[in-house]
């Protein structure tokens, strides 16, 4: 099912601006900082993040075909503001995981209801 495009447009204009205020500090959230692959503009996108041993996983609630995901893939990485820290991330890859293994159990259930099966896996930069 993934979240419908009409909801995505509303969230981009309204919800993202509001949630960006707290997303860089709240547990389980973060702000992906990325550069537009065509425009060159800097963008900030609030996301749900999960720490894994080799880096970070982001649930792609709108699927892997969104502009911010394309920007991160094209650039080969991004920065993430989470819990008051900025982390440089590299080697982005979209992973299909119908079992949602990277998400915590409670979140896994919510993602199952939304039928989210795509995740963006990123490694921490070695230079940190």
N, C-alpha and C positions, 0 to 999 in steps of 0.2 A: 504494500500500500504506500509506504513512504508518504511524507506530508505533501499535500497538494500544492501546486505552483501558486495558486491564488493566496494561500496562507503564507507561502514563502515571500511573495511580493509585499504583503502587509508587514511581515516580520522584518524584512529588509528596511522598510521605511520607518516603522514605528517601534516595534518590540526590540530590535537590535540596538537602537539608540538608547533606549531606557536600560536594557540589560547590560550594556557596555559599562555602565557606571560601576556595577558591582562584580561583573564577571571576572575581572582580573584578580579579585581577592577571595571569592567564594570557593570552597572546596568542590572539586568536580567540574569547575568551569575555567575558562580561560579566554583570552583574546588572541586570535591568530592575526599576526601582522604580515601582510603580503603586498607585493607590487603587481599592479595590473599588467598583464602580458602584452596588451596592445596600447593602453593609455600611458603606462609608466607611473600612474598615480599610486600613492600609498593607501592601503585599505586596512581596516580593522574589523574582524568578524568574530562575534562571540560564539563559543562552541562548548560542548561537553567534552571533557578530556579525562582519560584514564591513564594512570602510570602503569607501565609494564617494565619488566627488567631491562629491556634493551632500548626503552625510549617512551614514547607517548602514542596513544591511540585516540582518535577522534571518531565518534559515531557520525556517519553521514546521513543525518535524518532527512535530507532532501535528495539523497543519492550522490553519486560521484560525478555527475554532469553539471555541477554548479560552477559559476565563474571563479569563486575563491579556490575551489579544489583544483581547477585547471591552472590557475595562477601559481599555486604552490608546486604543482607537478612540473610546470614549465620552468620555474625558477630553480627547481631542485632542492627546495627547502623554504623555511620561513622562520619567523621568531614567534614565540608564544609567551604572553604575559599570564602567569598563573601564581596564585598565592603570594603576590607581591614580588615575584622574581621574573626576570626575562630569560628565556631559554632559547638558544639557537638550535633549530632542528633541521636535519638533512635527510636525504634518501627517502623521499615520500613515495609511498606505494599504496594503491587502493587494493584492499583485500576483501573478498567475499567470504563471510563467515555466518552461515545460517544458524549456528549455535551460539553466536555472540560471546565467545569465550573470553574476549579481552575486557568485557564490561563486568562490573561488580554484579552479584546476583540480583539485587533489588532493581538496578538499572536494566539488567538483562530482561527482566519481565516487562518493563515499560517499552523497551525497544522491540520486543516480540509482538506486543499489541500493535505497534506502528509498522511492523514487518520490516524493520531496518536490518539489513544484512550486509551493508557495505561500511567499511571502516578505513580511515586513512591512518596508516602506520608511519611513524617518523622516528628516526634515530636522533639521539642527542649528539650535537656536534662534538668532535674530539677536542676542539680548541677551548672547551669550557673547563 
